[in-house]
Amino acid sequence: MRGAVIHAPGDVRFETVDDAKILKPTDAIIRTAVTCVCGSDLWPYRGAEPTEQAHPMGHEYVGFVEEVGAEVTAVEPGQFVVGSFATSDNACANCRNGFQSSCLNREFMSTCQAEYVRIPNAQGTLVATDGVPGEEYWPGLLAVSDVMGTGWWAADAAEVRPGSTAVVVGDGAVGLCAVIAAKELGAERIIAMSRHEPRQRLAREFGATDIVAERGEEGVARIKELTNGIGADSVLECVGTAQAMRQALSSARPGGDVGFVGVPHEVAVDGQELFFSHVGLRGGPAPVRRYLPDLIERVLTGRIDPGKVFDLTLPLEQVAEGYKAMDERRAIKTLLKP
């Protein structure tokens, strides 16, 4: 079969890879309906994470079940399924506590920009839809497998509540989906931090009430100005850089909460400063599986449309251009069709 392989920073190729096969009785094989490039894929693409040897890429997927292992009974061949970038048995103690992304049998997906994908822990990871959704819903369901689920976790971790004020740091696909989540969870005021006009427009469409273009200390000052000098109830950090984390922590009011879902790179938190801020901090890999049934329903009923974050659609064979466009900020998120 064919799939995306990264060889070095800036060097992603579409080439022949090993066929997806059942390796364990808990596996399933899906035929990819659509997949995509994630903002976190840009870390190795830009050289911020090492690529010591060529390896497949991709962790977002929806598709059709082709084959299941002997222990998989929750889904069957022919069904359309949505999963998570972190697989889980959905049965261990951590899963039962709602943190499937810390499943004791967790495996992270990493081969999804391909024609077929092996899904470990398929019994607990995959959720089948009722019938095959129309193709117009596929982008939204694909977003649910990571960026929408991650944006929802950012809002949940930051304890967004009805009537609250939320700040979203980051205007990538996760940040934009976090705006959707904050609105769905009842935030009365949603301040999106963005310097890019197309992303600002989409943030407003998703529910942002205010836009702050400033960054760093100027950005924090603007947030304080908009919140009567106090800061926001909830701050959703959706980037992963040191500047974004500092901006998030400084934008929250005393007693407020920060949900951080951007994969941290060179981020350090000052314990003394955090102690005296009274700010709560929670984050990590999103427990997407916890939210899948609810988010799938919201997409299929038309209540939310996170698929709008895909502003570039390419054939899977042009995956290299998808990376390049996102790296150059010509695209928010690239959808890939096999």
Stockholm file with secondary structure:
# STOCKHOLM 1.0

chainA/1-338         MRGAVIHAPGDVRFETVDDAKILKPTDAIIRTAVTCVCGSDLWPYRGAEPTEQAHPMGHEYVGFVEEVGAEVTAVEPGQFVVGSFATSDNACANCRNGFQSSCLNREFMSTCQAEYVRIPNAQGTLVATDGVPGEEYWPGLLAVSDVMGTGWWAADAAEVRPGSTAVVVGDGAVGLCAVIAAKELGAERIIAMSRHEPRQRLAREFGATDIVAERGEEGVARIKELTNGIGADSVLECVGTAQAMRQALSSARPGGDVGFVGVPHEVAVDGQELFFSHVGLRGGPAPVRRYLPDLIERVLTGRIDPGKVFDLTLPLEQVAEGYKAMDERRAIKTLLKP
#=GR chainA/1-338 SS CEEEEEEETTEEEEEECCCCCCCSTTCEEEEEEEEECCGGGHHHHTTSSCCCSCEECCCCEEEEEEEECTTCCSCCTTCEEECCSEECCSCSHHHHTTCGGGCTTCEECCCCSBSEEEETTHHHHCEECSSCCCGGGHHHHHHHTTHHHHHHHHHHHTTCCTTCEEEEECCSHHHHHHHHHHHHTTCSEEEEECCCHHHHHHHHHHTCSEEECCCHHHHHHHHHHHTTTTCEEEEEECSCBHHHHHHHHHHEEEEEEEEECSCCBSCCCCHHHHHHHTCEEEECSCCHHHHHHHHHHHHHTTSCCGGGGCCEEEEGGGHHHHHHHHHTTSCSCEEEEC
#=GC SS_cons         CEEEEEEETTEEEEEECCCCCCCSTTCEEEEEEEEECCGGGHHHHTTSSCCCSCEECCCCEEEEEEEECTTCCSCCTTCEEECCSEECCSCSHHHHTTCGGGCTTCEECCCCSBSEEEETTHHHHCEECSSCCCGGGHHHHHHHTTHHHHHHHHHHHTTCCTTCEEEEECCSHHHHHHHHHHHHTTCSEEEEECCCHHHHHHHHHHTCSEEECCCHHHHHHHHHHHTTTTCEEEEEECSCBHHHHHHHHHHEEEEEEEEECSCCBSCCCCHHHHHHHTCEEEECSCCHHHHHHHHHHHHHTTSCCGGGGCCEEEEGGGHHHHHHHHHTTSCSCEEEEC
//
